[in-house]
Amino acid sequence: MKLTESEYGKLAKRRSPNTKLYKTVPAAFLVGGLICCIGQAVLNMYKSLGIAEEQAGTLTSVSLVFLSAVLTGFGLYDKIAKHAGAGTLVPITGFANAVVSPAMEFKTEGYVLGVGAKIFIIAGPVIVYGLAASAVYGIILFAMQAA
């Protein structure tokens, strides 16, 4: 059976479940907001311990990444993401999940060819383009200040 591109598109649309925006949008908003509230609580905790604002912010980021990696390792982050969608992908925790998930998936292939080679399969382009964009913006800012 050979399908044209438009026939395939129609078939895929007919077979794909419709997104229930009335459920997914509030869930993403609530879970993403909850992650941010947890981050704020962790930041406040570090500051209450007498840690300076800048270091407390760094520790908060590290703590959220660590928590996300642990939840991913136990398979809990994906269960949360199944119901919360983009609410778990946007914050820094989603980035940690994107790094840890491929590492977990390919660990059977060994530490070098599995984990080492595949750990940045999803997050790698984000890092590359993020670094490239920051370099370009830095050069533009430097040129604007020099002028």
Steps between C-alpha positions, in 0.01 A plus 500: 500500500657822384374826647550850375616765743152651534339157548755418770431835669126429504556150635732625774253772599215252514700251713658756737311583816383858533669708767266599779621857548253562784695237700856530374542877521393535865704192596811642333443836667447349845791257489739755348389748766544239772856432382569873513347524850720212616798684353403817686460306825844343455648845425337644812633210706856558380471873566364435849811294567704816441616419149544804274238558229722408205630180658149411619375533141775272376428245774129515414570421134729214595243366748219506243718330238602235753140439609389473138781255420409284801130502408592409141722218624211353698261544206282751684576809292359339186180409685461862610579623147238265353229701676665843517648521151695818430474605863786261573699577187544874525670544839862398563372166624391412147853557377637266767242241398607537135859422597430212738235317293729402209773401747256267674374360171845415363675388822482137384742587219768592754630817656701621199295397196166513682484766768795709382399505134126543546469722809478820296298362209204724588663774707809533281341724236357720775846543649667564162245755382478659844876551509509624142214744561661631818829557315322688219300711747816570697681619188205721403485647851875562501480669158207719614683608815822573308319722250 
